[in-house]
Amino acid sequence: MDLYKLLGAYIHREQAETGSLEEFACEMQKAEQAELTGIPGSMAG
């Protein structure tokens, strides 16, 4: 996964809504699992 893309997505998300870092870490894990199983990130969650 591209760390810069993740960081950019996090910053963008923080601007849209105030979410905790734990929530974001959970979302990252979901996206990572989806990537491993071959599901596009946009469809994860």
Beta strands, then each sheet from edge to edge (+ up, - down):
end
